[in-house]
Amino acid sequence: MTDGKVLEVLRDTDGQIEYKYPKGKVSVVTLVMPGLRTKRIRVENIPPEMSQEALQASLTPDGKILDIQVER
């Protein structure tokens, strides 16, 4: 996804989208994109069953993933 498309998604969603779990629960996911050349993307409220490998695989088409940090 190009920077323009990312900015468009952030603008259109006010940086928040809903994630619906397979069992029906809905969580609000916050999207942010600070920085210039490298992008730091914070993804919140990821379902516990999603592994870091799955997250990385889902983000890889948008660019090279340098690091994933787990925050609590």
N, C-alpha and C positions, 0 to 999 in steps of 0.2 A: 504494500500500500504506500503510495507516495505521501510526502508531507502534506500536500494540498488536500488529499482525501482524508488523511487523519484529522487535520484541522477542521475539515467539513463535518466529519462524524462528531468531533468534540463540540463544535458549534451547534449542530442539529440536535444533539442529545443533552446539551448542557453538561457534558462530561459524565453522565450517568446513564446506564442501561440496566435492564432487568434480565436476570438469568433465572430460567425456570428449571428446577431440578426434575429429574425423571419422575419423582413421586409427587410432583405438583407444587412444592414449596417454591416461593419466589424470593430472590435476594436482589438488592440493588448493588450493582457493580460500578465503582467509580473509575473513570479513565482520566489519566493526566499525562502530559507530554512536556516536561520541562527540558531545557538544554538546547544546544544548537546542533553540532555535528553528531554527537552521540545522543541518543534519546534515552531518557529514564522513564520507564512506563510503570506505573504502580497499578496493580490489579488487586482489588480487594474483594473479599467475600467469595473466594474460590471454594467450590464444594470440596469437602475433605477427601472425597474419593478420587479427585483429580491429582495425578502424580506430577512431579516437576518435569518429568520427561514428556508427558502429554501437553503440559503448558508450553514447554519449549518447542515442541513439534507444531503446536498451533500458531506460535509467533514467528517461527523461522521463515515462512514465506514473505514476511514484511521486512526481513533483514537479519543480519548476523546477531545472534544472542551471545553477549559477552559474559553475563552473570545473572543468576537468579538468586535473590536473597529472600529468605523467609523472615517476615516480621510478625511479631505477636503483640 
